[in-house]
Amino acid sequence: MIGKALEEFFIRIWVVVKLTLIFWLLALTGLFVFGLGPAFKVVTELYLEHGFDYKSISVKQAYQIFKRDFLRANIIFGLYTSLSLLLAYNLYLSVQIQGLLFLVIDFILFFGLTYLMTAFEYTMIFDSQFEISFGNLLKMSFISNFISFKTYLKLLFGIVLIFVLTWQFKGMILFGLIGLLQVYSLSVTKTWRLKVEEQLAE
């Protein structure tokens, strides 16, 4: 019983490590600037399809997905990165100014940044799971945070916690960050994704 539990634990750890290494390999292939978005999409789709079946997760399939979704994933990544940088810059300017009004603006901008972070996760997950137009993909991703606010809080808390752990243990950046991030995100959003799948099937 204990042996089986340990085996399952190490399999899960290996899947997280394997997904993260595949991410960095693909990101490097795209010279990082054009590789981060598609690599993120690949990791999401691989785990969504294979789960913890580590033998089925292959570099060959990863490259196939990478090439297939290269343009679309870069557009998604570029859009969210641009919006995040815009909000981050405005937040930086806003915190320099004192006053109640600017404190409110700081809060709104900070909430906007966290909202974009979770919306990006939803976009990558939905794009990996469903055949959907780009416009509807963005709409569904943006409204998901409000429709399932509990899931939004779980997702946000988990993402922040993973980044804090990564800050404490720098080795996770190379061997665990992305894999752990997507395994957690897909697990937390599972119930909501099943509801979306039912609605799309109607």
N, C-alpha and C positions, 0 to 999 in steps of 0.2 A: 504493500500500500504506500509506504513512504517512498520506496524506490520509484514507483509509478509517478507520484507527485513531483519528485525531484526531476524525473525525465521530462515531464510536461513543462516544468519551470524552465529548464535549460533550453528546451525547444523554443519556448516563447522568447527567451533572451536572444537566442541565435537568430530568430526571425527578425527581431528588432535590429540587431547588428547588421544582418544581411541586407535589409531594406535600406538602412542608413548608408552602408558602403556603396550600394547600387546608386543611391541618390548622388553621392559625391562623385562617383565615376561618370555619371551622365552629366552632372553640372560641369565637370571639367571638359567633357566632350563639347559642350556648348560654350566653352570659354567663360563659364559662370554667368556672364551678363545675359546670354541667350539660352543658358542651360538650366538655370534654377527653376523656372516655371515648369518646363516640360518634365524635369526630373521629379519635381514635387507631384506632378500629375501621375507619373509612372508608378511611384511608390504607393500612392493612393489606390490606383487601379489594381496593382499586383496584390496588395493585401485584401482588397475588396473581393477579388476573384479567388484567391488561394487561402486566405486566412493564415493559420499557423502550419500549413502544409509546406514546410521549408523546401522539400525536394522539388516541388512544382514551381517555386520562384526561381526563375532563370534570368541570366544576363541577356540571353538571346531574345526572349520575349520582351524584356525591358527595353532593348534597343528598337524593337519593332513598334512598341507603343510610343517611344520617344520620337521616332521619325514620323509616325502617323499624326501625332497631336502637337508637333513642334510649333506650328504657327498659332494655333488656337490657344494653347497653354501660355505662350509668350504674350499674346494679347491680353489674356486674363491677368497674368502676373504683372504686366506693364500697367494695366489700368489700376489695379489695387495699389501697386507701389507708388504710382503718381499721386493718387488720392491721399495715401498715407503720408507721403513726403510733404504734400501741400498742407495737410492738417498739422503735422508735426512742426513745420516751419511757423505756422500761425500761432501754435501753442507756445513755441519758443519766444515769439515776439510778445504774446499776451502776458506771459508770466513776468516780463520785465516791468510791467505797469501795475501799480497798486490801485486798489479800489474794489468795491463790492461788485460793480458791473463787470469788471475784468475777471474777477474770481468766478463769476457765473459763466463767463465766456470760456475760461480755462476748463471748467468742468464739462461744458458742452463739447469742446474740442477733444478733451481726453476721452469722453464717452464715444465720440465719433471714431477715434483711433481704435478703441477696443471693439467697437461695432464692425469696423472694416476688417479687423483681424479674424473675427469669427465668421463674418460673411465670406471672406476668402476661403476659409475651410469648407464652408457649405458649398461654395461654387466648385471647388475641386472635387468634392465628394459627389455632388449631384452630376457633374459632368462626367465622372467616371462610372456612375451607376445607370444614368438614364440617357436616352437619345432625345435631346432637347435643343431647341434653337438658342442662339446666343442671348437674344433679348429675354426670352422666358427664363433662361438659366439665371441671369442676373436678378430678375424680378423675384424668382422663387428663393434665391439665396438671401436677398435682402429682407424679405418678409418673414423668413423662417425664424429669425431672432426674436421677432415680436410675437409670432403665433405660439412658439414654444419657448417662453421666457425662462422656464426652469432649465431647459436644455442649454439655452444660451449661457446661463450662469455657471452650469457645470462645465461647459466647454471652455469658457473664459478662465475659470478658476484652474482647470487642469492645464491649460496652455501656460498660464503664468507660473504655476508650480513647476512644470517641466523646465521652463526657462531659468527659474531660480535654482533648481537642481543642477542644471547645466552650468550655470555660473559658478556653483560651488565645486563641481567635478568637471573640469574642462575636457576630460577625455570623452565625455558624452557627446561633444560637438562632432567628433569624427565617427564615433562608434554607436551612438544611440539616439541622438536628438530627434532626427526626422522620423525614424522608424517608430519611436515611442510616441511622438506627437500624432502620427497618423493612426496608429493602433488605438490610442486613447480616443481620438476624435471620432473615428468610425464606430467605436463601441458606445460612446455617449449618444451619438445621433441615430443609433439603430432604430429605436422606437419611432422617432419622427420620420425617418426615411421609409419605414414600412407603411406609415399613414400616407405619405406622398405617393408611394408606389400604388397603393390602393386607389387613390384619387385619379392618378394618371391612367389607370386601367379601366376606369368607368367610361 
